[in-house]
Amino acid sequence: MDNREASRTFGERVRRKRLMCGLSQKALAERLETPPTHVSKLEGGQYLSIEFGEIHQLIEVLFTSANYLLGLSNDPGEIPEALLEAVGV
């Protein structure tokens, strides 16, 4: 897998898990303390690199694993009931 393909996979996984959690791009951006345009570009596979700290934040906020985000596992992880209630899902 080359960098562009890996970036697209990562972005698709972030988007899929964000939607599973019932979060908008804006809500995810707020939790990550980053602009919504950053989340949009990340999900669109426009970044070829990402900082370890940001991956760690995504794992925590999206209740998932690095393996899932990197495409090494198809298990997105469970979504805590409290999160679903908080976002009205």
ABEGO torsion letter per residue (X at the ends): XBAAAAAAAAAAAAAAAAAAAGBBAAAAAAAAGBBAAAAAAAAAGABABBBAAAAAAAAAAAGBBAAAAAGABABAEBBBAAAAAAAGX
